[in-house]
Amino acid sequence: MYFCPKKQNNFQYILKEKNTFQHLSPSVNIEPVSDGLKRELQLTSDGSHTLYMPDMDEHYHSVNGAIQESEHVFIEAGLHRLPKKEIRVLEIGFGTGLNAFLTLLDSRQADRHITYYSMELYPLDIALVQNLNYGKVLCAGEEDLFMALHEAPWNQSASITPNFTLHKMKGDCNQAELPNEIDLVYFDAFAPDKQPEMWNQELFNKLYFRMNEGGILTTYCAKGAVRRTMKESGFSVERIPGPPGKREMLRATKL
């Protein structure tokens, strides 16, 4: 896991001393964004935030630890499996920006360049984003780096650091033109029973076509139907241990 050089033990301290954030309300109501659905800011078991959507009964991240989940599913099971010094990432669901932030921090530590594409149909309001504590938890003193991801313009490239170029794409990935030569896909849509339109055969076919040989797709989901859909697209799919609170997850490779 990446830690800010100035605060190497910051996140570990939070895991050990969860009372650090007891002065914060465990659930804060947030006004709806463009999809008209309300979000509630909640603390997870590792002291980091997630958003809860009561109308869908769905969280953006695991309540067992938002940072722990993203680190396990996308960084350790995906990014760290690729030895290349230049990597093209496609994220399905920009959401809170946590996956992008962890990838940015890791790229700086590993001294390799990431070109990071991310699709999102309903971007979060900047006022909501300012309540998220990822910058403080992961790299206190550099919270502006996290905010830079959200403040970057949509549908164009932005150099966030010398090691990290961000290209946020606003739209529906089922309909949008996706970038080519992708090395790594973070598939982070809401769960299949909450957002079934995001787990269809056509989309996985499109992702497979856009990926480089040896490219990896990771997702927190381990459902058999999803695994079979991925295999039908041509992926070699494996079930691997999941993050805290989840027994398994899926990792797919384009052979």
VENHUUR-V481759 format. One record per pair of residues at least 6 apart in sequence whose C-alpha atoms are under 8 Angstrom apart, sorted by the first residue. I is the first residue (numbers start at 1). J is the second residue. Records with the same first field share a line. If there is no record, write none. Layout:
I->J  J
This chain:
1->71  106
2->102  105  106  109  138
3->9  10  11  105  138  139
4->105  138  139  140
5->139
6->139  140
7->138  139  140
10->137  138  139  140
11->137  138
14->20  46  47  137
15->46  47
18->46  47
21->47
25->42
26->41  42  43
27->40  41  42  43
28->40  41  42
29->38  39  40  41
30->38  39  40  41  128
31->38  39
32->38  39
33->122  123  124  125
34->122  123
35->122
37->53  55
38->53  54  55
39->51  52  53  54
40->51  52  53  54
41->49  50  51  52  131  132
42->49  50  51  52
43->49  50  63
44->50  62  63  64  65  66
45->63  64  65  66
46->64  65  66  67  68
47->65
48->65  66  67  133  134  137
49->66  132  133  134
50->59  60  61  62  63  66  132
51->59  60  61
52->58  59  60
53->59
56->194
58->190  194
60->95  96  190
61->69  70
62->69
64->244  245
65->244
67->98
68->243  244
69->243  244
70->98  99  102
71->99  102
72->242  243
73->218  219  220  242  243  249
74->99  186  218  219
75->102  103
77->218  251
78->184  186  216  217  218  251
79->103  184
85->111  112  113
86->112  113  114  115
87->112  113  114  115  182  183  184
88->114  115  116  117  181  182  183  184
89->114  115  116  117  182  183  184  185  186
90->116  117  118  119  179  182  184  185  186
91->116  117  118  119  185  186  187  188
92->118  119  120  173  185  186  187  188  189
93->118  119  120  121  187  188  189
94->100  118  119  120  123  168
95->120  123  124
96->124  129
97->146  149  150
98->134
100->116  149
101->146  149
104->114  163  164
107->113  114  163  164
108->163
111->163
112->163
113->162  163  164  165
114->163  164  165
115->164  165  166  167
116->164  165  166  167
117->166  167  168  169  179
118->166  167  168  169
119->168  169  170  171  172  173
120->168  169  170  171  172  173
121->170  171  172
122->170  171
123->170
126->150  151
129->147  150
130->147
134->143  146
135->141  142  143  144  145  146
136->142  143
145->160
148->160
149->160  166
152->158  166  168
153->168
154->167  168  169  170
155->167  168  169  170
156->167  168  169
157->165  166  167  168
158->165  166  167
159->165  166
160->166
173->203
174->198  202  203
178->210
179->210
180->210  211
181->210  211  212
182->210  211  212  215
183->211  212  213  214  215  216
184->211  215  216  217  218
185->215  216  217  218
186->217  218  219
187->217  218  219
188->219  220
189->195  198
191->221
192->198  199
199->226
200->229
201->229  230  232  233
204->229  230  233
205->233  234
208->233  234  235  254
211->254
212->254
213->254  255
214->253  254  255
215->253  254  255
216->251  252  253  254
217->251  252  253
218->250  251  252
219->249  250  251
220->242  248  249  250
221->248  249  250
222->239  248  249  250
227->237  250
230->236  237  252
231->237
234->254
235->252  253  254  255
236->252  253  254  255
237->250  251  252  253
238->250  251  252
239->248  249  250  251
240->248  249  250  251
241->247  248  249
242->248  249
243->249
